[in-house]
């Protein structure tokens, strides 16, 4: 099997204290998850690929508007994660920028039928498969407010 490395790729990601569940054969507490009972599903932060013409804030706004019924009210830059993982036999390395966000509502629905939106209580994060794990750890121990760089190596 041939592997391919992809770097650099840039993602803009939100930490809104909620999460979604998705199929994570590779590598988001608002997180999203895959709909249904997929055993390979994990929680992942809402976010997306940085595109030409984007600023971090405009990309984050677009992702929330495309993926959820919520709108971004405020955002504050937190840190960058250098994320290394395998996806479908390919080695992936990408820079992910995380923001603390305030949304216009608490009841958030998914606009994407293959994803569900979930609020994950901080007290339950340790047992949740929230990726990247280094971000989950920083949320649990509170260092997400002071650290500016995190490294996620393959699990």
Number of C-alpha atoms within 10 A of each C-alpha: 5 6 12 12 13 12 12 11 14 19 21 23 26 32 25 20 18 23 26 26 27 25 19 21 13 18 20 28 25 24 28 30 26 23 17 12 7 13 9 11 21 24 29 29 28 27 25 18 15 19 11 6 7 12 12 18 16 13 20 27 19 16 20 21 15 14 21 19 14 20 18 19 11 13 19 13 17 18 18 21 20 19 21 22 19 18 14 9 13 15 17 21 20 17 18 24 21 27 23 17 19 18 15 12 11 11 11 20 14 20 16 13 9 14 21 23 28 21 17 18 13 15 8 10 16 13 7 14 16 28 20 25 22 18 23 20 16 15 18 15 11 11 12 22 13 10 12 14 13 18 15 16 13 15 8
